């Protein structure tokens, strides 16, 4: 049911320990025999001789002590002192009561995420046939490249890349790998996947799937991407490796996919 006026605060409400009046104006505040320090006099509801006292003028607060505006006597009665909630204490939320909208953006940091929690994920796809005669790993204009900015130096990056590769000449080899910027995450020459064509048999195209779990130790932008190369085994005048091509030729290229995920460290 909605409230008329200001909605009551949620907090810790306490009736403080009883105090016996004497010939002084200052008394110690206690809760369950322990010192109690209100944040402000406005936090207390004080009854003296049956009259509610005004904070700031009828009494003041200093640490765990209350001081009345004038000294009391043994005939006075401090009826009760109630602490009306601890400052910034909103109690313990009920299970399932905190919605996504109640959490401010960027307030769930990677420090709160553990294990293999996925922090962010990026993907790219290349739907064009690419080719190279290079005997070293090159990009060759392929767009299976993803730039990601890790949110923590302790994050690990999981990369998977799949597609199809083959040679357009018999008795040659093909190799694919994954680079982080200029660093080959596979074997320096063998990469992460490879195959070959049979002598005198040209149209052999193979699926490949590469995965790597990397620890870049950075929060700067880095790029993960596919690179590939040819191996001219028979040392003839024609040697080319292609990705994205299948036995149907150029009319139906096989897409090359790459997915990059940042995992909480």
FIVEXDO-412183 format. One record per residue (C-alpha): x, y, z; residue in one letter; residue number from 1; chain. Coordinates in pm, 1 decimal. Last residue first. Layout:
% FIVEXDO-412183
+----------+----------+----------+---------+-----+--------+
|       px |       py |       pz | residuo | num | cadena |
+----------+----------+----------+---------+-----+--------+
|        X |        Y |        Z |       a | NUM |      A |
...
+----------+----------+----------+---------+-----+--------+
***
This chain:
% FIVEXDO-412183
+----------+----------+----------+---------+-----+--------+
|       px |       py |       pz | residuo | num | cadena |
+----------+----------+----------+---------+-----+--------+
|   4071.3 |  -1448.0 |  -1383.4 |       x | 265 |      A |
|   3735.6 |  -1345.0 |  -1525.9 |       x | 264 |      A |
|   3703.2 |  -1468.1 |  -1884.9 |       x | 263 |      A |
|   3721.4 |  -1242.7 |  -2191.3 |       x | 262 |      A |
|   3574.5 |  -1411.9 |  -2497.3 |       x | 261 |      A |
|   3689.3 |  -1392.7 |  -2861.7 |       x | 260 |      A |
|   3494.9 |  -1561.0 |  -3142.5 |       x | 259 |      A |
|   3627.9 |  -1607.2 |  -3496.9 |       x | 258 |      A |
|   3435.7 |  -1733.5 |  -3797.3 |       x | 257 |      A |
|   3542.2 |  -1809.8 |  -4154.6 |       x | 256 |      A |
|   3248.8 |  -1852.3 |  -4388.8 |       x | 255 |      A |
|   3263.7 |  -2123.6 |  -4660.5 |       x | 254 |      A |
|   3231.5 |  -1956.6 |  -5000.8 |       x | 253 |      A |
|   2950.3 |  -2066.9 |  -5233.1 |       x | 252 |      A |
|   3004.7 |  -1944.0 |  -5589.4 |       x | 251 |      A |
|   3384.3 |  -1942.7 |  -5567.6 |       x | 250 |      A |
|   3433.5 |  -2313.9 |  -5613.0 |       x | 249 |      A |
|   3180.3 |  -2579.3 |  -5519.2 |       x | 248 |      A |
|   3462.4 |  -2790.1 |  -5374.5 |       x | 247 |      A |
|   3500.8 |  -2536.7 |  -5098.3 |       x | 246 |      A |
|   3675.8 |  -2201.2 |  -5070.6 |       x | 245 |      A |
|   3677.2 |  -1997.0 |  -4751.5 |       x | 244 |      A |
|   4052.5 |  -2016.2 |  -4702.0 |       x | 243 |      A |
|   4294.4 |  -2055.4 |  -4989.1 |       x | 242 |      A |
|   4655.4 |  -2168.4 |  -5002.3 |       x | 241 |      A |
|   4852.0 |  -2115.1 |  -5321.3 |       x | 240 |      A |
|   5149.8 |  -2279.6 |  -5490.3 |       x | 239 |      A |
|   5240.4 |  -2254.1 |  -5855.4 |       x | 238 |      A |
|   5596.4 |  -2250.3 |  -5989.9 |       x | 237 |      A |
|   5693.8 |  -2583.4 |  -5841.9 |       x | 236 |      A |
|   5876.5 |  -2640.4 |  -5515.7 |       x | 235 |      A |
|   5704.5 |  -2976.1 |  -5455.2 |       x | 234 |      A |
|   5619.1 |  -2889.2 |  -5094.6 |       x | 233 |      A |
|   5518.7 |  -2529.1 |  -5158.1 |       x | 232 |      A |
|   5393.8 |  -2465.4 |  -4805.2 |       x | 231 |      A |
|   5125.5 |  -2198.9 |  -4794.4 |       x | 230 |      A |
|   5028.8 |  -1959.5 |  -4517.0 |       x | 229 |      A |
|   4750.2 |  -1854.5 |  -4283.3 |       x | 228 |      A |
|   4658.5 |  -1585.7 |  -4033.5 |       x | 227 |      A |
|   4340.3 |  -1560.3 |  -3830.8 |       x | 226 |      A |
|   4294.5 |  -1279.5 |  -3581.1 |       x | 225 |      A |
|   4315.5 |  -1151.4 |  -3227.0 |       x | 224 |      A |
|   4360.9 |   -778.6 |  -3179.4 |       x | 223 |      A |
|   4455.4 |   -606.0 |  -2854.6 |       x | 222 |      A |
|   4322.7 |   -291.2 |  -2685.2 |       x | 221 |      A |
|   4498.7 |   -209.1 |  -2358.8 |       x | 220 |      A |
|   4401.3 |   -364.9 |  -2025.3 |       x | 219 |      A |
|   4693.6 |   -605.4 |  -2029.4 |       x | 218 |      A |
|   4812.2 |   -941.8 |  -1895.9 |       x | 217 |      A |
|   4763.6 |  -1120.3 |  -2233.1 |       x | 216 |      A |
|   4673.1 |  -1458.7 |  -2080.5 |       x | 215 |      A |
|   4556.0 |  -1669.7 |  -2376.9 |       x | 214 |      A |
|   4336.6 |  -1976.6 |  -2406.4 |       x | 213 |      A |
|   4352.2 |  -2106.1 |  -2765.0 |       x | 212 |      A |
|   4111.6 |  -2278.3 |  -2997.1 |       x | 211 |      A |
|   4140.6 |  -2373.0 |  -3366.1 |       x | 210 |      A |
|   3882.0 |  -2536.9 |  -3588.6 |       x | 209 |      A |
|   3963.2 |  -2641.0 |  -3943.1 |       x | 208 |      A |
|   3752.6 |  -2781.3 |  -4225.2 |       x | 207 |      A |
|   3949.0 |  -2927.0 |  -4516.5 |       x | 206 |      A |
|   3953.2 |  -2861.2 |  -4888.4 |       x | 205 |      A |
|   4099.2 |  -3101.3 |  -5145.5 |       x | 204 |      A |
|   4043.9 |  -2994.0 |  -5508.2 |       x | 203 |      A |
|   4398.7 |  -3050.2 |  -5645.3 |       x | 202 |      A |
|   4483.1 |  -3417.4 |  -5685.5 |       x | 201 |      A |
|   4806.3 |  -3465.3 |  -5888.7 |       x | 200 |      A |
|   5005.6 |  -3503.8 |  -5568.8 |       x | 199 |      A |
|   4771.1 |  -3504.1 |  -5267.1 |       x | 198 |      A |
|   4701.1 |  -3171.8 |  -5098.2 |       x | 197 |      A |
|   4808.0 |  -3102.3 |  -4743.4 |       x | 196 |      A |
|   4677.9 |  -3012.5 |  -4400.0 |       x | 195 |      A |
|   4737.5 |  -2778.1 |  -4109.3 |       x | 194 |      A |
|   4598.0 |  -2644.7 |  -3783.2 |       x | 193 |      A |
|   4745.9 |  -2449.6 |  -3488.1 |       x | 192 |      A |
|   5050.1 |  -2290.6 |  -3650.5 |       x | 191 |      A |
|   5312.2 |  -2517.9 |  -3802.3 |       x | 190 |      A |
|   5575.0 |  -2247.9 |  -3859.8 |       x | 189 |      A |
|   5604.5 |  -2063.7 |  -3526.5 |       x | 188 |      A |
|   5371.2 |  -2307.9 |  -3351.9 |       x | 187 |      A |
|   5055.8 |  -2138.8 |  -3227.4 |       x | 186 |      A |
|   4984.5 |  -1813.0 |  -3047.3 |       x | 185 |      A |
|   5177.4 |  -1615.7 |  -3309.4 |       x | 184 |      A |
|   5247.1 |  -1269.7 |  -3165.1 |       x | 183 |      A |
|   5212.7 |   -961.8 |  -3388.3 |       x | 182 |      A |
|   4871.6 |   -853.7 |  -3253.2 |       x | 181 |      A |
|   4752.7 |  -1173.2 |  -3087.8 |       x | 180 |      A |
|   4780.4 |  -1419.4 |  -3374.9 |       x | 179 |      A |
|   4580.8 |  -1734.5 |  -3443.8 |       x | 178 |      A |
|   4705.1 |  -2007.0 |  -3677.6 |       x | 177 |      A |
|   4646.4 |  -2171.1 |  -4014.3 |       x | 176 |      A |
|   4874.4 |  -2391.2 |  -4227.6 |       x | 175 |      A |
|   4841.9 |  -2526.3 |  -4581.3 |       x | 174 |      A |
|   5053.3 |  -2783.7 |  -4763.5 |       x | 173 |      A |
|   5135.7 |  -2861.5 |  -5127.0 |       x | 172 |      A |
|   5147.5 |  -3182.9 |  -5333.8 |       x | 171 |      A |
|   4870.3 |  -3078.7 |  -5571.9 |       x | 170 |      A |
|   4786.4 |  -2716.8 |  -5635.3 |       x | 169 |      A |
|   4489.3 |  -2508.6 |  -5522.4 |       x | 168 |      A |
|   4560.3 |  -2580.9 |  -5157.5 |       x | 167 |      A |
|   4299.8 |  -2601.8 |  -4883.7 |       x | 166 |      A |
|   4122.9 |  -2427.4 |  -4599.6 |       x | 165 |      A |
|   3777.4 |  -2420.3 |  -4438.2 |       x | 164 |      A |
|   3652.2 |  -2228.8 |  -4139.5 |       x | 163 |      A |
|   3684.1 |  -2208.9 |  -3762.1 |       x | 162 |      A |
|   3835.3 |  -1976.1 |  -3503.7 |       x | 161 |      A |
|   3807.8 |  -1999.7 |  -3125.1 |       x | 160 |      A |
|   3966.1 |  -1759.1 |  -2878.9 |       x | 159 |      A |
|   3948.4 |  -1764.3 |  -2498.2 |       x | 158 |      A |
|   4107.6 |  -1462.4 |  -2332.1 |       x | 157 |      A |
|   4215.6 |  -1476.4 |  -1969.6 |       x | 156 |      A |
|   4160.6 |  -1187.1 |  -1732.7 |       x | 155 |      A |
|   4417.8 |  -1098.2 |  -1465.6 |       x | 154 |      A |
|   4509.6 |   -767.8 |  -1631.2 |       x | 153 |      A |
|   4146.9 |   -663.5 |  -1602.2 |       x | 152 |      A |
|   3889.8 |   -506.7 |  -1833.8 |       x | 151 |      A |
|   4037.3 |   -655.2 |  -2148.9 |       x | 150 |      A |
|   4004.1 |   -433.2 |  -2459.7 |       x | 149 |      A |
|   3906.8 |   -641.8 |  -2763.0 |       x | 148 |      A |
|   3985.5 |   -617.6 |  -3133.3 |       x | 147 |      A |
|   3861.3 |   -907.2 |  -3346.3 |       x | 146 |      A |
|   3992.4 |  -1025.1 |  -3684.4 |       x | 145 |      A |
|   3831.3 |  -1277.1 |  -3918.4 |       x | 144 |      A |
|   3841.2 |  -1005.9 |  -4184.5 |       x | 143 |      A |
|   4083.5 |  -1173.4 |  -4425.2 |       x | 142 |      A |
|   4295.9 |   -924.1 |  -4622.3 |       x | 141 |      A |
|   4585.7 |  -1168.1 |  -4672.2 |       x | 140 |      A |
|   4643.4 |  -1186.2 |  -4296.1 |       x | 139 |      A |
|   4988.0 |  -1344.3 |  -4334.6 |       x | 138 |      A |
|   5184.3 |  -1640.2 |  -4194.7 |       x | 137 |      A |
|   5501.2 |  -1722.9 |  -4387.3 |       x | 136 |      A |
|   5540.1 |  -1916.2 |  -4714.2 |       x | 135 |      A |
|   5323.6 |  -1660.0 |  -4889.6 |       x | 134 |      A |
|   5123.4 |  -1786.2 |  -5189.4 |       x | 133 |      A |
|   4804.7 |  -1642.2 |  -5045.1 |       x | 132 |      A |
|   4429.5 |  -1669.9 |  -5092.4 |       x | 131 |      A |
|   4106.4 |  -1538.9 |  -4944.2 |       x | 130 |      A |
|   3750.8 |  -1643.3 |  -5029.2 |       x | 129 |      A |
|   3501.4 |  -1395.2 |  -4885.0 |       x | 128 |      A |
|   3247.0 |  -1453.2 |  -4609.4 |       x | 127 |      A |
|   3468.3 |  -1336.0 |  -4322.1 |       x | 126 |      A |
|   3307.6 |  -1340.9 |  -3979.1 |       x | 125 |      A |
|   3373.4 |  -1151.8 |  -3655.8 |       x | 124 |      A |
|   3287.2 |  -1205.5 |  -3291.3 |       x | 123 |      A |
|   3317.6 |  -1031.7 |  -2955.6 |       x | 122 |      A |
|   3246.2 |  -1152.2 |  -2603.2 |       x | 121 |      A |
|   3259.9 |   -977.6 |  -2265.9 |       x | 120 |      A |
|   3298.8 |  -1065.2 |  -1897.9 |       x | 119 |      A |
|   3238.3 |  -1440.0 |  -1929.3 |       x | 118 |      A |
|   3263.5 |  -1596.1 |  -1583.0 |       x | 117 |      A |
|   3520.6 |  -1876.6 |  -1573.1 |       x | 116 |      A |
|   3596.7 |  -1854.9 |  -1202.6 |       x | 115 |      A |
|   3535.2 |  -1525.4 |  -1029.3 |       x | 114 |      A |
|   3346.5 |  -1201.7 |  -1084.4 |       x | 113 |      A |
|   3325.4 |   -946.6 |   -802.2 |       x | 112 |      A |
|   3675.9 |   -811.1 |   -877.8 |       x | 111 |      A |
|   3560.8 |   -776.3 |  -1240.0 |       x | 110 |      A |
|   3347.1 |   -484.9 |  -1126.9 |       x | 109 |      A |
|   2972.3 |   -472.7 |  -1070.8 |       x | 108 |      A |
|   2926.6 |    -97.5 |  -1022.3 |       x | 107 |      A |
|   2973.4 |    -13.6 |  -1393.2 |       x | 106 |      A |
|   2607.2 |     94.1 |  -1428.8 |       x | 105 |      A |
|   2420.5 |    141.1 |  -1101.3 |       x | 104 |      A |
|   2239.2 |   -162.0 |   -961.0 |       x | 103 |      A |
|   1870.4 |    -94.0 |   -885.5 |       x | 102 |      A |
|   1768.9 |   -150.4 |  -1250.1 |       x | 101 |      A |
|   1901.9 |   -506.3 |  -1234.5 |       x | 100 |      A |
|   1657.4 |   -584.6 |   -953.3 |       x |  99 |      A |
|   1733.8 |   -624.7 |   -584.2 |       x |  98 |      A |
|   1441.0 |   -805.3 |   -415.1 |       x |  97 |      A |
|   1542.4 |  -1161.9 |   -504.9 |       x |  96 |      A |
|   1632.7 |  -1248.7 |   -146.0 |       x |  95 |      A |
|   1513.5 |   -974.1 |     88.4 |       x |  94 |      A |
|   1751.0 |   -682.3 |    125.1 |       x |  93 |      A |
|   1946.9 |   -662.5 |    453.8 |       x |  92 |      A |
|   1897.8 |   -337.5 |    640.6 |       x |  91 |      A |
|   1922.2 |      6.7 |    492.2 |       x |  90 |      A |
|   2193.8 |    126.3 |    732.1 |       x |  89 |      A |
|   2317.1 |    452.4 |    580.9 |       x |  88 |      A |
|   2264.3 |    630.9 |    917.5 |       x |  87 |      A |
|   2145.0 |    386.2 |   1182.4 |       x |  86 |      A |
|   1770.5 |    391.0 |   1245.8 |       x |  85 |      A |
|   1555.0 |    597.0 |   1481.6 |       x |  84 |      A |
|   1748.5 |    551.6 |   1805.1 |       x |  83 |      A |
|   1493.2 |    554.5 |   2086.0 |       x |  82 |      A |
|   1558.9 |    715.5 |   2423.3 |       x |  81 |      A |
|   1309.3 |    647.3 |   2699.0 |       x |  80 |      A |
|   1141.2 |    791.1 |   3008.3 |       x |  79 |      A |
|   1433.0 |    997.3 |   3135.7 |       x |  78 |      A |
|   1264.5 |   1079.8 |   3466.3 |       x |  77 |      A |
|   1352.2 |   1380.5 |   3681.4 |       x |  76 |      A |
|   1341.3 |   1352.6 |   4062.2 |       x |  75 |      A |
|   1711.4 |   1265.6 |   4077.6 |       x |  74 |      A |
|   1787.1 |   1603.9 |   3931.6 |       x |  73 |      A |
|   1869.4 |   1720.3 |   3581.8 |       x |  72 |      A |
|   2130.8 |   1968.9 |   3466.3 |       x |  71 |      A |
|   2030.3 |   2199.1 |   3186.8 |       x |  70 |      A |
|   2023.8 |   2185.0 |   2805.0 |       x |  69 |      A |
|   2059.9 |   1806.8 |   2819.3 |       x |  68 |      A |
|   2386.0 |   1640.0 |   2716.6 |       x |  67 |      A |
|   2385.4 |   1299.7 |   2551.1 |       x |  66 |      A |
|   2706.2 |   1095.9 |   2531.1 |       x |  65 |      A |
|   2824.0 |    825.8 |   2287.8 |       x |  64 |      A |
|   3009.7 |   1065.9 |   2060.6 |       x |  63 |      A |
|   2883.1 |   1414.4 |   2139.1 |       x |  62 |      A |
|   2506.1 |   1460.8 |   2116.4 |       x |  61 |      A |
|   2294.0 |   1762.2 |   2204.7 |       x |  60 |      A |
|   1977.1 |   1810.9 |   2407.9 |       x |  59 |      A |
|   1682.5 |   2047.9 |   2442.5 |       x |  58 |      A |
|   1814.9 |   2274.9 |   2167.3 |       x |  57 |      A |
|   1979.0 |   2046.2 |   1913.8 |       x |  56 |      A |
|   1714.6 |   1774.1 |   1918.7 |       x |  55 |      A |
|   1379.2 |   1884.0 |   2065.7 |       x |  54 |      A |
|   1264.9 |   1680.1 |   2366.6 |       x |  53 |      A |
|    945.3 |   1476.1 |   2383.6 |       x |  52 |      A |
|    773.5 |   1540.8 |   2716.8 |       x |  51 |      A |
|    672.4 |   1266.3 |   2963.6 |       x |  50 |      A |
|    930.4 |   1368.2 |   3222.4 |       x |  49 |      A |
|   1198.7 |   1351.0 |   2955.2 |       x |  48 |      A |
|   1128.6 |   1162.9 |   2629.6 |       x |  47 |      A |
|   1408.1 |   1141.3 |   2369.4 |       x |  46 |      A |
|   1368.3 |   1035.8 |   2005.2 |       x |  45 |      A |
|   1720.0 |   1016.9 |   1864.1 |       x |  44 |      A |
|   1850.8 |   1037.8 |   1506.5 |       x |  43 |      A |
|   1816.7 |   1415.6 |   1501.5 |       x |  42 |      A |
|   2095.3 |   1430.1 |   1760.6 |       x |  41 |      A |
|   2334.6 |   1309.7 |   1487.9 |       x |  40 |      A |
|   2548.5 |   1008.3 |   1396.3 |       x |  39 |      A |
|   2443.8 |    827.6 |   1711.0 |       x |  38 |      A |
|   2720.4 |    670.6 |   1921.0 |       x |  37 |      A |
|   2616.2 |    373.7 |   2138.8 |       x |  36 |      A |
|   2849.7 |    240.3 |   2408.0 |       x |  35 |      A |
|   2775.1 |   -120.0 |   2501.5 |       x |  34 |      A |
|   2547.6 |   -239.0 |   2783.0 |       x |  33 |      A |
|   2284.5 |   -372.2 |   2540.6 |       x |  32 |      A |
|   2274.9 |    -30.1 |   2377.6 |       x |  31 |      A |
|   2434.8 |    249.4 |   2578.3 |       x |  30 |      A |
|   2428.2 |    626.8 |   2585.9 |       x |  29 |      A |
|   2631.5 |    791.1 |   2860.5 |       x |  28 |      A |
|   2482.1 |   1088.0 |   3041.1 |       x |  27 |      A |
|   2548.8 |   1463.7 |   3062.0 |       x |  26 |      A |
|   2329.3 |   1721.3 |   3239.2 |       x |  25 |      A |
|   2415.0 |   1630.9 |   3596.3 |       x |  24 |      A |
|   2240.9 |   1597.3 |   3933.5 |       x |  23 |      A |
|   2095.0 |   1254.2 |   3864.7 |       x |  22 |      A |
|   1861.7 |   1087.1 |   3613.0 |       x |  21 |      A |
|   1862.7 |    709.0 |   3579.0 |       x |  20 |      A |
|   1921.7 |    595.5 |   3218.8 |       x |  19 |      A |
|   1750.5 |    294.9 |   3056.2 |       x |  18 |      A |
|   1938.1 |    119.3 |   2776.6 |       x |  17 |      A |
|   1859.1 |    236.1 |   2424.7 |       x |  16 |      A |
|   1544.8 |    138.0 |   2235.7 |       x |  15 |      A |
|   1675.8 |     52.2 |   1890.9 |       x |  14 |      A |
|   1568.2 |     87.4 |   1525.1 |       x |  13 |      A |
|   1806.6 |    -47.4 |   1258.1 |       x |  12 |      A |
|   1707.4 |     71.9 |    911.6 |       x |  11 |      A |
|   1436.0 |    105.6 |    648.9 |       x |  10 |      A |
|   1299.6 |    457.0 |    646.7 |       x |   9 |      A |
|    929.5 |    527.0 |    668.6 |       x |   8 |      A |
|    775.0 |    670.0 |    347.7 |       x |   7 |      A |
|    729.5 |   1045.5 |    358.9 |       x |   6 |      A |
|    370.1 |   1162.9 |    326.0 |       x |   5 |      A |
|     81.4 |    930.8 |    256.8 |       x |   4 |      A |
|    230.3 |    585.6 |    197.4 |       x |   3 |      A |
|    143.4 |    345.0 |    -84.9 |       x |   2 |      A |
|      0.0 |      0.0 |      0.0 |       x |   1 |      A |
+----------+----------+----------+---------+-----+--------+
***
